[in-house]
Amino acid sequence: MNARLGHRRTVTCAYTLIELLIVIAVLGIAGALLIPHLAYKDSLASQAAVRLLISDLSFAQSDALANQEFRRVYFYPDGTGYCIVRVTEANFGLPFDPNTADYIDDPLGVVGEAGRYIVDFTTKNRFDNVSISAVSIDGGNPYVTYDALGGTVMTGGAAPGTGGPIYVQAADNLYRIDIAPFVGKLTVTKMP
């Protein structure tokens, strides 16, 4: 019998010092890149809110054009969000009533809101501290209305809209979204 057959070699799995140092270095670099972004959470939240608002304004404009109806984006006076509703010539000048408003269906909406196109910053964690601080469209209205051609309108839908600013704020971050008269072109400016 061979003496070698009696020996069994045990294999142990372990990491080498070099492998551990590489992993620690990669984690350190990842942490160094991530920590500055966490410090600017309010800035990221306000930027996300601005992008959401721009996309929803564009959606309301294109939905008005696609359905050949008026669409209105109404901003809540407390700054917590906005909604998109249908308006007709008959109710164009009436004040907003959340109980009787004809909301646009939101295919991605929350079931509890019955599919209504409502954006409420207080119900979404990613929008902590975000508010719409001021809206002054068409001379002071808290809403913008798009007509069947996708343009902004006021005064019962007969006169072109004059546009105006919407301010989105989170802590020290302030953005102004300007709605251009008549065509509704959107421009975003970061305020100092």
Protein Blocks (a to p, Z undefined) as FASTA:
>chain_A
ZZklmpccdddddddfklmmmmmmmmmmmmmmmmmmmmmmmmmmmmmmmmmmmmmmmmmm
mmmmmnopacdddddfklnaccdddddfklmmpccdfklpccdddfkbcfklnopacddf
klpmklgoiacfbdceehiaabdcddfkopaceehhlaccebjaddddehjbccddddde
hklpacddddZZ
